[in-house]
Amino acid sequence: MISRAIILLSLCFIFLSTSAQLTVSADKHFLQYKNGKPFFWLGDTAWELFHRLNREEAMVYLKNRADKGFTVIQAVVLAELDGLNTPNPYGDKPLINNDPAKPNEAYFKHVDFIVNEAQKLGLTIGMLPSWGDKWNKAWGEGPEIFTPENAGTFGEYLGRRYRNKPIIWIMGGDRNIIDDEDKEIIRSMAKGLMKGDGHSHLFTFHPQGGKSSSDFFKDDDWIDFHMSQTGHAANSPNYTYNRKNLALTPLKPHLDGEPRYEDHPNKFKPAEFGWMDDFDTRQAAYWSMLTGALGHTYGNHNIWQMYSPDKKPVNGARTKWRVALDHPGSYQVGYMRQLLQTYPWYKLVPDQDLVKSDNPEDQNYRTAAIAKDSTFALIYIPYGQPILVNTVKLGRQLSAAWFNPRDNSTIPIEQFQNSGEKNFTPPSIGRGSDWVLILKNKP
């Protein structure tokens, strides 16, 4: 009886894991569970999670992110910061003699622990098998260890190990494809992962800043959705990446997988351009989501590297990761998720015709989207400027409200008869006074 009960529990666990797996929506604009329920990707870049944190620290990190509404944790198995030769907190390196065909079981038991804890909290791991310097050492620690042959072997090992876990495979790792060998390494690793996990998880590719996966793998069948890295500058117009990728054939969903980081030196030059803050992260998030992204990834400069004073800071990291966990931008992207699930993002279609005011594509650029059934519309106003809105596509009777993306509050404005256009003045103006205008049909 005991053995039968264990078998039944195991089968139940496998069924639940499988039913929670993700797929691409029929309209190719977002991700969903296999039961059809839409999946909101709210990611965090925790690249060094497996490499630098011990188990207690990892649990603190994961619970913090789950409590704030994150759904995807992007982390790297063979990490960037000397991930091959500097051991994890328990003294374990990932590979024996840096051989991809010889994984170190002790290291992967630590990875297992973190993956399992994430699963308990309802989090999906966006797992990068390796940072890019292990196959294209343009810079960084390296060494280059991958060939098309051993990349497939390593991929099959990972795929088999995490076959029944909530995983999304993210290939690449901040490197572009330079030559045919690079491309074959990535394709071979993806093929090995599919062989190992029975092709039960989704795939994308994480490139360098200013690039998208579609620049290298537009026609590859293994890519389920495209990912861009839009760069660490406050003036990065990340909405242009949606325009580009959502105009491609074949059409695939797209998101910004590495945007401006909170507490990152602007353009890598803090003395000249200062530091990016929560406003920069909010602007990137709303710009992206209201122009067609499947979801969004937040990043904090201190957290991706799990910075602490005993470690050498990368690019001027200055805040302990435990303190940075509660930087305001990390709360505010959670507020965005709440708004976009109340006014469902998967129903939205980008529509800049809603903005009748002059709208140059500078830091003041206002992005707008309307529901497919024209029942509601959202307009992001980054600097709180007055705006003239074209309401002709909405119903006869409308209500309006201001959503404050800084504190998750909503201020009702009025109900009014739709005359085709209307002026709105946000409650405050200037940098850091961003607002979302909510327009919806009265029942």
N, C-alpha and C positions, 0 to 999 in steps of 0.2 A: 504493500500500500504506500509506504514511504517513497519508494522508487517511482511509482506511478505518479504520485503527487509532484515529485520533483520534475518529472518529464512534462507534466501538464503546465507547471509554472514556467518552465523553460520555453515551451511552445507559446504560451501566452505572452511572455516577454518578447520573443522574436516577432510575434504578430503585432504587438503594440509598437515595437521599433520600426517595423516595416510600414505600418499604417501611418506613422508620423513622418515618413520620408517625403521629400519635396519633389515637385515637378513644375513645369512651366505652364502657365495659363494658356488657354486656347487662342487668345488674342495676342499672345507673345509680348505682353507688357508687364507681367508681374509673376511672382512665384506663388505656389499654393501647395497645400497638403494634398495627398492623393485622394482624400475625400472631397476635395473641391474648396475647402476653406482657405481664403487668402492668407498668405504669410507675409507679415511686415518685417523686412530686413532692417533692423537697427543694430549696426555693427560697431565694434570697438577694435582698434588696432592694438593688440597685446602681443606684438611680434615675439617678445622674449619670454612669454609666460612659461613655457615648458622648460626653458633653459635656466632662468635666473631665480624663479620663486620656489621656495620649499612648499610642502603641502599645506601647512597652516596659512602661509601667505596667499597661496593660490585660492584657498577657500574664502579668505577675506575678500580678495579681488572679485571672485565669481559672484559671491552673494551681493556685493555692492552693485555690480552691474545688473544682476537679475532684479534687484529691488528698484532700480531706476528705469526698468523697462527695456533694457537691451535684449536682443534676441540672438545675435551672432557674435562670437568672439573669434577674431582673426589671429591665429597664432602659428608659429613656425616650428617644425620638428627639428630640422638641422638649421639652427638659428644664425642670425646675421653676425652677432658680436662674438666672433671666434667660437662659433657653436660646435665645431668639430673637436677642438683641442682644449678648450676651457670647460671643465666638467660642470654638471649641474650642482645644486647645493649638497647633494649626497655623494659627490665625488665620482659620478658616473658620466662617461662620454657616450654619445649615441652609437658609434660604430667601432668595431674592433679593427685597429690599424687603418682607420679611415676607409674601410672597404664597405661600399653600399650593400654587398652581398653578405655582410657579417654584422647584423644589428646586435647591439648590446642589450640583452633582456632586462637588466637592471634599470637602464635608462628608460626603456619603453614601459616598464611597470609604473614609473613616475608619470609618464604621459597618459597611460591608462587611467591612473587615479584622477588626473585633472579632467579628462574626457568624461569619466563616470560622474564626477561631482557636477560638472556642467549639465549633464543629462538630468540629474536629480532636480536641478533648478530650472529645467525647461529651456536651457540654452543649447544652441547649435554651434559646433566648432567649425569655423571656416579654416580648414587645415591646409597650410602650405607644407608640402613634403620637405622642401628645401628652400633656403634663400638663394638668390640668383648667383651669388659669388661662387657657389659650388659647381656651377656649370658655365659661367661666363664671368671671370674675375676681371671685370673692367676696373673695379676698385674693391676695397674691403679686404677681409682676412683670407678668404678662400680656405684651403686650396681647391682648385678644380678637381673634382673626383668622379664626375659623371661622364659616361659614354652612352650612346644609344642602347648598348647591350645591358649594362648594369643599372641604368635608369629604369628599365622595364622590370628587372628583378626586384629593385627596391620598391617600385610602385606596387607590384603584386604582393609583397610582404605587408605593406601598409594597408592596402585594400582588404586583404584577408583579415588582418588584425582588427580593423574598425568597420567591418562589413555591416554589423547590426547596430551601429552607433549613429547618433544625429550629427552627420558630417556633411560639409560641402567642400569639395576639393578646389583649392586655389593654386593653380600652377604658377610658375614664374618666380616672383620674389624680387621686385624692384630692378629688373634687368630687361632690356630689349633684346629681341632676336637679331643677332648680327650676321649669322651665316647659316648654311644648311645644316651643319652639325648641331647648332643650338636648337633649331627647329625639330630635328629628329630626336634629340634628347627629351624635349618636352612631350612630343607625340608618343614616344616610347614609354615614358613614365605614365602618361595618361592611359595608354593601352594596358600597362601592367596593373594600374589601379582598378580599371574596369574588370580585368580578369580576376583580380583578387576579391573585389566586392560584388561581383555579378552585375556590374553597372547599375548599382542601386542608389548612387548619389549623383548630385549635379556637379558640373565642372565650369570653371572660369579661369582667367589668367590675369595676374597682377603685374603690370608693366612699370617702367620708370615714369617719372613725372612728365606730364604733357603728352602722354600716349594712352592708347586704349588697346585692349586685347584684339579688337577688330583690325588694328594696323598690321597684325601679324597672322591672325587665324580667322579671318572673316568667313571663310568658306569651310572651315573644318567642322565636321559633324560632332566631334566630342565636346565642343564649346556649347554649353546650354544657354549662357547669358554672358554679356560683355561687361567688363570692368575697366574703369579708367583710374589713373592717378592724376589728379588735376593740379597738384603742386602746392608749395607752401609759401604762397604770397597772397596778401590781402586783396589784391586786385585781380585774382584769378577768376575769370568768368566761366565757372564750371557748367553753367547751363548750356554752353555751346557743345559740350560733349554729348549731351542728350540729343540735341538737334542732329548731330552727325550720325550717331549710332542708330537712332530710331528712323533714319532715312535709308538705312542699308537694306539690301536684299542678299541673303535671307534675313528677315527681321528676327531679332532676338532681344529680350529684355536687357536693360542696361542700368548700372549704378556707378556712383563715384565711390570707389573702394579705398581711396586715400586722398582726402581733401586737406584743406588748411587745418593744422593742428592747433588746439588751444595751448597757449603758453609756449609757442614756437617763435623763434626770431623771424620777423617778417623778411622774406627774401634772403634768409640766412645772415642778415646784417643788422643786428639789433641797435648798434650805435647810430646807424643811418636811418633805419626804418622802424625801429621799436619792436614790440612784441605783439603777436596776435592774441586776441582775447575771446571771450564768449560771444561777442557780437560777430566776430569773423566766422566762428563756427556756425552760428545761427544763420547768417546770411548764406553761407555755402549750402546748408541743409535745405532751407526753403527755396532757394534758387533752383536747386536740383529737383526737389520733390514736385514743385509746381510746373516743371517742364518735362515730366514724363518718366522719372526714375522709378525703378521697381522698389527702391528703399534707399537707405543712406548709411554710410559709415562715418562715425565720429572718431576723432583722434586727439590724443593729448601727448605732447612731446615728451613728457616725463614718464608716461605710462607705457608707451610702446617699448621703451628700453628698460622699464622697471628701475628707474634711477634711484639710487641712494648714495649718501656721501662717501661710502667706501668704494664706489665704482667711478671710473673715469666718465665724465659726462660727454655725451655725443652732441655736437652742435649747440653747446651752451645750455644744456638741461640744467635747471636751477632749483627744482622743487622735488622733495621726496615723493615717491609714487603714492604712498599712503595718503599724503595730504592732497595730491593732485586728483585722487579719486573723487573728491567732492568739489572740484572746480565747477563754477556755475554752468558752464556749457554742457556738462554731463547730465545735469538735471534737465536742462532746457531741450535737449534732443528727445528726452522722454516725454516732455510736454507736447512736442511736435507729434510724436507717435500717437498720443492720446487724441489730439485734434484730428489727425488724418485717419484714425479709425472711427471717430464720430462722424466725420464727413469723408466717406471712404475714398482713400487714395486710388483704389483700383477702378473706381468709376470716373476718375478725372481725366480730362483731355486738355492738354495745353491750349490756351486760346488767348493770345496777346491782343486780339481785337477788343477784348473787354476794357483795355486801357485806352481811353480817348485822349488823355493828356499827352503832351510831348514826353517821350520815354527813351532818351538816348541810352545806349548800352555802356553806361559807366557805373560807378559805385551806387548810384541812385536807382538803378534799373529795377522796375517793378515787374514781377512775374505773375501770371494769372492762369487759372485753369477752371474749367466748368465741367459739371457732371455730364455724362453721356446722355442722360435723360433730361438735362437742363433743370434739375430740381435745386441745385445749389452751385455756388461759385466761390472760389477763394482767390484773393489777391494779396501778395506779399509786398509790403511797402517798407523798404529797408531804412529809410531816413525820415519816415513820418511825414512825407510831403503830402499836401492836398492833392486830390486825384479826381478827375472826371471819368466816370465809369459808363461804359456802354452796356445797358441792361436789357437790350432788345431780345436776347435769346432766352431770358428767364420769364417767369410767369407774370400774370397781371397784378397780383398782390405780393409784395415782397417784405421781408424783414431783414434788418441789417444789424451787425454787431461787430465790435472790435475784439479780437483775440490778442492778448498780450503774451508774446512768446518768451518773455523773461520770467513771468511768475505764474503762468497757466491760468490767468483770470480772463473772464469775458465781460465786456461792457456792452449791454444792449444799446442800440442807437434809436431805432424807430421802425415802425411799420409804415409802408407807403404804397401808393398806387404806381405801377411801373409806367413811366412816360417815355421810356427809351434811353434816357441817360440821367445821371445824377451826380452831383458833386459831394465828396466826402472829405472831411478834415480830421485827421487822426488826433488823438488826445495830446500828443507831444511830438516834437520835431527835433531832428539832429541825429548825429551818430549815436547809436545805442538806443534810439527811440523807434525801433522797428515794430510794425503792427501787421496783423493779418485781418483783412476785411472779409467778413463772412456775409454772403448774400444767399438767402434761401426763399423758396416759394412758401407762401402761407398755405396751410392745408385748406 
